């Protein structure tokens, strides 16, 4: 799930929880909205955490302890 999907689930859940007043027998649309909002929020948090770890780990520094003696910059 990406950031866009998380935002979509939050928006869809908010509409179902707060704006829809229709009734479907056997389905509580308010609860479905809350569940979708929770899934969207959890998805956003996970995506942001995983993206933060990926950018932190991608900046690695390589130290060469044995330089080439033929390198003219030495």
PEPEFEN-V81037 format. One record per helix or strand of 3 or more residues. SS is the DSSP state (H for helix, E for strand). FROM is the first residue (numbers start at 0). LEN is the number of residues. Records with the same first field share a line. If there is no record, write none. Layout:
BEGIN
SS=FROM-LEN / FROM-LEN
END
This chain:
BEGIN
H=2-16 / 28-29
END
